[in-house]
Amino acid sequence: MSDCLWIEKYRPKTLDDYIGNDHIKEKVKIYLEHNDIPGIILYSGPGQGKTTLAKIIVNALNCDYLYINASDENGIDTVRNKIKNFASTVGFSDIKIIILDEADFLSTNALAALRNTIEAFSAHTRFIFTCNYIEKIIPPILSRLQAFDVQPPSKGIVAKHVLGILEKENVKFDKKDLASIVNTHYPDIRKIIQTCELQTINGVLTLDAQALLVTDSLQKIFDEIANYKNKTNTILTNIRQIIADNRIRTFEGMFRFLYDKLDTLNIDDMKKAMIIVSIAEYQYKDNFATDHEINIVAMFIEILNILKQ
């Protein structure tokens, strides 16, 4: 059933199929030649190939491996029972590998317990951590792992990759529609592929008006903020309307987008610094918020207050 989903059907199975991050691939090739790896941590934003690379590594090695999604199993019991039991038992291969996917969801106690576990079974067991926020991994763990920053391929490479999938699926498409999807969801490759599949009906990639609206929603929101001097009373209402029109439910990309665009605002460094602190604070809160929209609107209110000072 999973092969019916494009994201699984076309997930790279070998290092040669994996797109981008040539510097990491060269390192990994050396590891594979020796049929061994150090403990590593792969970090980047969502949908940029961390889990895919981890699975490529274990599939290429002669090893036994255990996969754990730490967003579901993030407590100390997982370390004490599942991880330690797997690491301590006799395996059928020379090494064992434990993949801790989304390791930034691990509890503080679980991370603390892993410190000794990584060292105690280092003779035959390796760990691969993946995470979106490496700063959530405690320093003692980071010192035991080699960190790789998984960078997304360029938009052009991603578009070419997705175009290949559409051709293999015999999907007819307009290049403008494909560009729209890539521009909207880049650098989340997983989201781009999923959107293409969802928008394909009877063998034709067809974007409805609603899907097209999403394309420049981040820019539209930023434009409202950038015009804070000219729109003193309607900015907040306009931003909320953009969110509603585009049916935006997650805001991970908004924080980085605002941070990257901040230098285009004609404001002094002190205000920029205050806005960066605000972005960081609300990005952190977003991980725990019950309603992400309320959290992001609260951030916009704070940013507008800073700009008007």
N, C-alpha and C positions, 0 to 999 in steps of 0.2 A: 504493500500500500504506500510505503514511504517513497518508492520510486516514481509514484504518480506525481509527486511534488517536484517541481523543477529544482528547487534549492537543494534537494537530496540527490535527484537524478543526475545533476550536473555539478555536484560537489567534486572538486579535484581529488583524485585518488592517489596521484603520485606527485613528487616534487616538481617534475617537468611540467605538469599541468597547472601548477599553482602560479597565479599571476602576481607580479610585483615582488617587492622585498628581496631583490637579488642578493643583497649583502647578507641577509639572514639565510637564504637558500645555500649560499656558498659554505657558510659555517655548518649548516645542517648536513650537507653532503659529506663533509669531513667526518662528522659524527657517525653517519650511516656507514661509511666505509670501514669504520672500526667497530661497528655493531655495538655502540655504546654512546650514551649522551651524559652530560652533566645535568644537574638539576637546573631547570630553566623556568623563566616566567615570561609569558607573552602578554603584552598589554597594548591596548588601543581602544578606540571607540567601538560601539556595537556593529556587528555585521562586516567586519574588516578582515576576517580570515584567521583569527586566533585558533578557534576550535578546529577548523579544517586543517591547519598546519600541525596541530598536536596529533590529530588522528593519522595524518600522513606519516608522521614520525613513527608512531607505534606500529603501523601497518607495514612499514619498511624494515623494522627491526625484528630480530628473532627474540621475542620477549612475550611474557605474560603481562597483561595490563588490566587495570581496574579504572573504570570511568565513573566519576562522581560529579553531579551537578550541585555545586555548593549553594546555589540559590534555593534548592529543595532540602539538602542535607548539610546544614551549616553549624551544627552543635558539636560539643566536645564528645558526645557519644559516638558520632561518626568517626572521630579520630581513634577513640579507645577501642571500638568494636570493629568497624568495617576496615579502616585503614591499617591498624596494627595487626589484625588477623591476617589480612592479605599479605602484608610485608613479612610476617614472621613464619608463614607456612612454606614448605618446600615447593618450589615451582618446577615446571617442565622445561624451562629455558634458562639461559645464563643470567638474564636480568629480568626484573619486574619494573613496570612503569605505572605510576598512579597519576592519572589526569584529574586535577581539581579544576573543573570548569567554573567560571564566575567566582573565583576564589575570594574576591573582595566582599562577598556576602558571608564569609566565615565569621563566626563570633570571635571576640577577643580571646576567650578561653580556648577555643579550638585552635586558633593560630598559635597561642602560647604552647599548647600541647604538641603541636607539630614540630616545634624547634628540636626537641629531643628525638622525636620519631625520625626526622630526616637524617640525623646523625647516627642514630642507633642502627639503622638498617641500610646505611650508605654502601655497604659492600655489594649488595645485590639489588637494591631498590632505588629507582630514580623518580623524581617528582616533576611533573609539568603543571605549572599554574597558568591559568588564563584569567585576565581581569580587565575591566574597563578603567578602574581607578587604582593605579599602583600605589598611590599614597595611602590607601587603606590597608596595605600589607605592612605588618610591623617590621622595623629594621632588622631584628634578628633573623627573620625569614629571608628578607632581601639579601642579607649577607651570605646566605647559604645557596642562593640561586643566581644563575646568570640571566640578566634581564635583557629582553629584546623588545624594542619599540616597533610594533607592526604597523607600518604606514600603508594607507590605502593607495592602490595604483591610481594613476591619473584618470581624469574623466574620460579621456580618449580611449585608454586601454580598457576601462570598464565598459564603455559603450560598445567597443569591438567584441568584448567577451559576451555581452548580452545579445548583441546582434547574431553571433554564432549560435546561441541557444535558440533564438527565434527562427533561424534558418533550419536548424535541425528539427524543430517542431513544425516546420512548414507553415509558419505564421506570416501572414501578410501584414505589413506595417508601413506607416509613414515615418520617415526619419525624424520629422519634427516632433512626433509623439514620443519616440524613443528618447530624443534629446530632452524633452520635457520631463520625462520620468527620471532620467539620470540626474538632471539639474536639481530636481526636487529632493531626491533622497540621498544623493552623494554626500558623504563617502560610505553610506551603509549599503554595501553590495547585496547583502541578503534581502533588504527591503526593496531594492531595485528589481531583483529577479522575481520576488513575490508579487510585486505590483504588476509587472508585465504579465505574469500568469493570470492574476485576477482580472486584468483588463482585456484578456484575450477571450473573445466569444466567437465560436464557430470558425476558428482558424484566422481571425482578424484581430489585431491589436487596435482596440477602439477606446479612446479616452473620452469620457463624458465631460460635460462642462464643469462638473464639480471637481473632477480630477485635475483639470487644467487650472482651476483656481489655486490649487495648492502650490503650484510651481514657484511663485514669487511671494509667498505669504511672509517668509522671514524678512525679505527686503521691504515689503509693504509696512510691516510693523516697525522696522528700523526707520523708514522714511517718516513715519508719524512722530517718532521720538526726535529725529533730527530736525523736524520743523516745530520744535517746542516753543520757539519765539513767536511763531505766526499763528499757532493754534492753541490758545490758552485754555479753552473750555471743552474742546471736543476730542482731544487726543485719546484719553482713556476709553471713551465710548467707541471711537474708531477702531482702536486696537481690539477691544472685546468683540466688535463686529467682524473683524478680519478672522479672529479665532473661530467664531461661530460659523461664518460662511465657509471656512475651509475644514470645519469639523476636526480641528486639531485637538488631539487628546494627549499626546506626549510632546515634551519640550526639550529633550536632551540636546538637540542641535541648536536651539535658540541661545543657550548660554555661550557656547563657543562663537557663534555667529556675532553676537553682540560684542564679545571681547575682541574679535578680529577686526570689527568695523569701528571700534572706538576711536581710533586715531583720525578718522574722517570727520569727527565732530570738532567744531571750532571752539574748544573749551580748554581751560588751563589744566596743568598736570595734577593739581590738587583734586579737582573735580573728577578727572579720569581715575585717579587713585581711589576715590570714594566709590565710584561706580564699579570698579573692579572688585573691591571688597564686597559690595552688594551682590554682584553676580556670583562670586564664590560662595557667599552665605546662602543664597537661594538655590544654587546648584546642589549644595549639600542637603538643604531641606527637601529638595525634590525627591530624594531617595526615600524619604519617610512620609511624604505628604499623602493624605487620603485623597485630596482633590488637587491634582497637579495644576489645573487651570487657575484656581484661587491663588496658589503659591506663586505662579508666574505673574499674575496681574498685580499681586502685592509687590513683586520686584519692580514692575514697571512704575508703580506709584512712587516707590522709593527713589528710583532713578530720575523721574520727572521732578521730584522735590529737590534733588541734588542739582539738577540743571537750572532750576529756577532760583537758586540761592544767589 
